[in-house]
Amino acid sequence: MQRNLEHSLKKIIKSNDFLKNFFSKLIKNFILKRLLFLFKSYKFKKKFKEVNLNILLKKEIKSPNHTKVIINKKDSLKTIHINFSKKILDEIVALSRAYDCFEKWIRLLKGLEQKSNDPIYLDFQMCDGGQKNHLSMEQKNIENLIPNIYDFEANSEIKERNLSKKEFSDFKKLWLTKENKIFWRGTTTGRNYKSIKELNSTNRIRICKSFRNVKNIDFKITKISQNYMSKKKIQDYLISEGIFASEVSESVFSLYRYYPDIPGNSLGWGTVKKYLSGNLIFKTNNEKQLYYYQFLHPWVHYIPVKDDFSDLEEKFNWSQKNIDETIKIAYRGYITIFDYLQNIDNYFINSLLKYRI
């Protein structure tokens, strides 16, 4: 229950800019900042009792999203040294992201010292955009990419639900029962904005507006973020434009055949779950990469579209005329991502072992 309460609180804070700003200011109180950090550290150590963790704050680490990890094989205690930036205390979102990441990473870091005879020095960048010379969940340099936290969540879902890979005949039968529609729900991410004019300049708003009257295409905003103006004013505006709807659970996307991978601040990290649900993905060509992009190819695992999605209707019409090939593309995307997720631990460890600053 405590875990569910904490998860709900983090979700509310992340989606509400007033609360985000309020809590960010609140944790600038020295004592409260320290208590919050100590609480997170205590939770790590309690959860991973078998691992000797040394968690410190370092002034010389400038970015709140930058973390240094040191694993020394000669250390008889087999200690994992995790050094965070002191600035993480000023960023509740960065602190929450760090907890989410290391909750998934520590069990893999634990066994890493057995893979190398030399001390291991790792630099992680946990923000959406990543950083060139650090291990990142998104960036242009594929050499330093690691699977992102949504990938690990999808991997956990496979294990928890004891899912097995579908045969093509079963996949096709299920896919044909889905609603014949491109369905998307998302947040007003992409940039900070303080006016309706600036809001309208964001990619997601432009795309939602351009397809609001197109048959079989249903794009809506469900959450408001990065706003420096009245949330009610924004919601009223989005409702008047016909592009606002209530939030839906992840399972709802599996009821539809198609999903558009629309980037926001970052690439669509959650799209991995849509591949796993069997959606046919419409995807743009991006300079930045996610780890699993290396396994995907246009017209083989997804249908490519322009950055502004201006050719989406044309590609959708092609799909309608070529349903058999469309199902094959969706299936290849599904099995490729399923295989990737089943081997995610190995991909993560291999990236760490290859890492060079």
C-alpha positions in Angstrom: 0.0 0.0 0.0 2.9 2.3 0.9 4.4 1.7 -2.6 1.1 2.4 -4.3 0.7 5.6 -2.4 4.2 6.8 -3.2 3.7 5.9 -6.9 0.4 7.8 -7.0 2.0 10.8 -5.3 4.9 10.9 -7.8 2.5 10.6 -10.7 0.4 13.5 -9.4 3.5 15.7 -8.8 4.9 14.9 -12.3 1.7 15.7 -14.1 0.8 18.9 -12.1 3.2 21.8 -12.7 1.9 23.8 -9.6 2.7 20.8 -7.3 6.0 20.2 -9.1 7.0 23.9 -8.5 5.7 23.8 -5.0 7.6 20.7 -4.0 10.7 21.8 -5.8 10.7 25.0 -3.7 9.8 23.0 -0.6 12.7 20.6 -0.8 15.1 23.6 -1.0 14.8 23.6 2.7 18.2 22.0 3.8 16.8 19.6 6.4 13.9 18.4 4.3 16.2 17.9 1.3 18.6 15.8 3.4 15.7 13.7 4.9 14.2 13.0 1.5 17.6 11.9 0.1 18.3 9.7 3.2 14.8 8.2 2.9 15.5 7.2 -0.7 18.9 5.9 0.2 17.4 3.9 3.0 14.8 2.3 0.7 17.6 1.3 -1.7 19.6 -0.4 1.1 16.6 -2.1 2.6 15.4 -3.5 -0.7 18.9 -4.6 -1.8 20.2 -6.0 1.5 22.6 -8.4 -0.3 24.4 -5.4 -1.9 26.8 -3.2 -0.1 25.8 0.3 -1.3 27.8 3.5 -0.6 25.5 6.4 -1.7 27.0 9.9 -1.6 26.4 13.4 -2.8 29.2 15.1 -4.8 29.4 18.8 -5.3 31.8 18.4 -8.3 29.0 16.6 -10.3 27.3 19.5 -11.9 24.1 18.0 -13.4 21.3 16.7 -11.2 20.8 13.9 -13.7 24.4 12.8 -13.8 25.4 9.9 -11.6 28.8 8.2 -11.2 29.1 4.5 -10.3 32.3 2.8 -9.3 32.6 -1.0 -8.8 36.1 -2.2 -7.7 36.6 -5.9 -7.9 39.5 -5.7 -5.4 37.1 -4.4 -2.8 36.5 -7.4 -0.5 33.2 -5.9 0.5 32.1 -5.7 -3.1 30.8 -2.2 -2.6 28.9 -0.4 -5.3 29.7 3.3 -5.0 26.9 5.6 -6.3 27.7 9.3 -6.4 24.9 11.7 -7.1 25.1 15.4 -7.8 24.3 17.6 -4.8 22.0 19.5 -7.1 19.7 16.4 -7.3 18.3 17.7 -3.9 16.9 20.7 -5.7 15.1 18.6 -8.4 12.3 16.4 -7.1 11.8 15.0 -10.7 15.5 14.2 -11.1 15.4 12.5 -7.6 12.4 10.4 -8.5 13.9 9.5 -11.9 17.1 8.4 -10.2 15.2 6.2 -7.8 13.2 4.6 -10.6 16.4 3.9 -12.6 18.5 2.4 -9.9 15.6 0.4 -8.6 15.9 -1.5 -11.9 19.7 -1.2 -12.3 21.2 -2.3 -9.0 20.5 -6.0 -9.4 22.4 -5.9 -12.7 25.2 -3.7 -11.3 25.6 -6.3 -8.6 26.8 -9.0 -11.0 28.8 -6.7 -13.1 32.1 -7.1 -11.1 32.1 -10.7 -12.1 32.3 -9.7 -15.8 35.5 -7.7 -15.6 38.9 -8.0 -14.0 39.4 -4.2 -13.8 37.6 -1.6 -11.8 34.4 -0.3 -13.5 33.7 3.4 -13.8 30.3 4.4 -15.2 28.7 7.7 -15.9 24.9 7.7 -16.2 22.8 10.6 -17.6 19.2 10.0 -16.5 17.4 12.9 -18.2 15.2 12.5 -21.3 17.8 13.9 -23.7 20.8 12.0 -22.5 24.4 13.2 -23.0 27.0 12.2 -25.6 29.7 10.8 -23.4 27.5 9.3 -20.7 25.4 6.1 -20.6 22.0 7.4 -21.6 18.5 6.2 -22.4 18.2 8.4 -25.4 20.9 10.1 -27.5 22.5 10.2 -31.0 25.5 8.1 -30.1 24.3 4.5 -30.2 27.5 3.3 -28.5 26.5 4.7 -25.1 22.8 3.8 -25.3 21.2 1.7 -22.6 17.6 0.4 -22.4 15.2 2.9 -20.9 13.0 2.4 -17.8 9.9 1.8 -19.9 11.6 -1.1 -21.5 12.4 -2.6 -18.1 8.7 -2.1 -17.1 7.6 -3.9 -20.3 10.0 -6.7 -19.5 8.5 -7.0 -16.0 5.0 -7.1 -17.5 6.1 -10.1 -19.6 7.3 -11.9 -16.5 4.4 -11.0 -14.2 1.8 -12.0 -16.7 3.8 -15.0 -17.9 3.3 -13.9 -21.5 4.6 -16.1 -24.3 5.2 -15.1 -27.9 2.2 -15.5 -30.1 2.3 -17.5 -33.3 1.5 -15.4 -36.5 -1.9 -17.1 -37.0 -3.0 -16.2 -33.4 -1.6 -12.7 -33.7 -3.5 -12.1 -37.0 -6.7 -13.4 -35.6 -6.5 -11.1 -32.6 -5.3 -8.1 -34.7 -8.3 -8.3 -36.9 -10.7 -8.0 -33.9 -9.2 -4.7 -33.0 -10.9 -1.4 -33.9 -9.7 -0.1 -37.2 -8.4 3.3 -36.0 -5.2 5.2 -35.2 -5.5 5.9 -31.5 -3.2 8.3 -29.5 -3.5 9.9 -26.1 -0.7 12.0 -24.6 0.6 15.1 -22.8 1.4 18.7 -23.8 5.1 18.1 -23.8 7.7 19.4 -26.3 8.5 22.8 -24.7 7.5 25.2 -21.9 4.8 27.7 -22.8 3.1 30.7 -21.2 0.5 31.5 -23.8 -2.0 29.7 -26.0 0.1 30.9 -29.0 3.1 29.2 -27.6 1.1 26.1 -26.8 -0.1 25.9 -30.4 3.5 25.9 -31.6 4.1 22.5 -30.0 4.3 19.6 -32.4 1.8 17.5 -30.5 -0.9 20.2 -30.6 -0.3 20.9 -34.3 -0.6 17.2 -35.1 -3.8 16.7 -32.9 -5.4 19.7 -34.7 -4.5 18.5 -38.2 -6.4 15.2 -37.7 -9.3 16.2 -35.5 -11.9 15.8 -38.3 -10.3 12.8 -40.1 -12.1 9.5 -40.1 -10.5 6.7 -38.2 -7.8 8.9 -36.6 -8.4 9.8 -33.0 -5.7 12.0 -31.4 -6.3 13.7 -28.0 -4.4 15.4 -25.2 -5.1 14.0 -21.8 -2.6 15.7 -19.5 -1.3 19.2 -19.3 2.3 19.9 -18.4 5.2 22.4 -18.9 2.6 25.2 -18.6 3.3 28.6 -17.1 -0.4 29.7 -17.3 -3.7 28.6 -16.0 -4.3 24.9 -16.4 -8.0 25.5 -16.5 -7.6 28.0 -19.3 -5.5 25.5 -21.3 -8.0 22.7 -20.7 -11.0 24.9 -21.7 -9.1 25.8 -24.9 -8.3 22.2 -25.8 -11.9 21.2 -25.2 -13.1 24.0 -27.4 -10.7 22.8 -30.1 -12.0 19.2 -29.8 -8.6 17.7 -28.8 -9.0 17.0 -25.1 -10.1 13.7 -23.5 -9.9 11.8 -20.2 -6.8 9.7 -19.5 -6.9 6.0 -20.4 -5.1 3.0 -19.1 -2.3 1.4 -21.0 -4.5 -1.6 -21.9 -6.9 0.6 -23.9 -4.3 1.0 -26.7 -4.3 -2.7 -27.3 -8.0 -2.4 -28.5 -6.9 -0.5 -31.6 -4.9 -1.6 -34.6 -2.7 1.5 -35.1 -0.5 3.8 -32.9 1.5 6.9 -34.0 4.8 7.3 -32.3 4.7 11.1 -31.6 7.7 12.5 -29.8 7.4 15.1 -27.0 10.3 16.3 -24.9 11.9 13.0 -25.8 11.2 10.2 -28.1 8.2 8.0 -27.4 9.7 5.8 -24.6 6.3 4.2 -23.9 5.9 3.1 -27.5 7.7 -0.1 -26.7 4.5 -1.2 -24.9 2.5 -0.6 -28.0 4.7 -2.9 -30.1 4.2 -5.5 -27.3 0.4 -5.0 -27.6 0.5 -5.7 -31.3 -0.1 -2.2 -32.6 1.1 -1.3 -36.1 3.3 1.7 -35.4 3.7 4.8 -37.6 7.1 6.1 -36.8 9.2 9.2 -37.8 12.9 9.1 -38.6 14.8 10.7 -35.7 18.4 11.8 -35.2 18.2 10.6 -31.6 17.9 6.9 -30.8 16.4 4.6 -28.3 18.3 1.3 -27.7 15.9 -0.9 -29.5 15.8 1.2 -32.7 18.8 -0.7 -33.9 16.6 -3.7 -34.4 13.8 -2.0 -36.3 13.6 -1.1 -40.0 11.0 0.9 -42.0 8.4 -1.2 -43.8 9.7 -4.2 -42.0 8.7 -3.5 -38.4 6.8 -0.2 -38.7 5.5 2.2 -41.3 7.6 5.4 -41.7 6.0 8.8 -41.7 7.3 12.4 -42.1 8.3 14.3 -38.9 5.1 16.4 -39.0 2.9 13.3 -39.8 1.6 15.1 -42.9 1.6 11.9 -44.9 -0.1 9.8 -42.2 -3.4 9.7 -43.9 -1.8 8.5 -47.1 0.1 5.8 -45.2 -3.0 4.7 -43.4 -4.9 4.4 -46.7 -2.0 2.2 -48.0 -2.5 0.0 -45.0 -6.2 -0.3 -45.6 -5.5 -1.6 -49.1 -2.7 -3.9 -48.0 -4.1 -5.4 -44.8 -2.2 -8.7 -45.1 1.2 -6.9 -45.5 0.2 -4.5 -42.7 -0.4 -7.4 -40.3 3.0 -8.9 -41.2 4.7 -5.6 -40.4 2.9 -5.3 -37.1 3.8 -8.9 -36.3 7.5 -8.4 -37.1 7.5 -5.4 -34.8 5.9 -7.4 -32.1 8.2 -10.4 -32.2 11.3 -8.2 -32.5 10.4 -6.2 -29.4 9.3 -9.3 -27.5 12.8 -10.9 -28.2 14.5 -7.6 -27.2 12.7 -7.4 -23.9 13.4 -11.0 -23.0 17.1 -10.3 -23.4 17.1 -6.8 -21.9 19.4 -7.6 -19.0 22.1 -8.8 -21.4 21.8 -5.7 -23.6 22.1 -3.5 -20.5 25.2 -5.3 -19.1 26.9 -5.4 -22.5 26.4 -1.6 -22.9 28.0 -1.0 -19.5 31.0 -3.3 -20.3 31.6 -1.6 -23.6 31.3 1.9 -22.1 34.3 4.3 -22.5 34.3 7.9 -21.4 
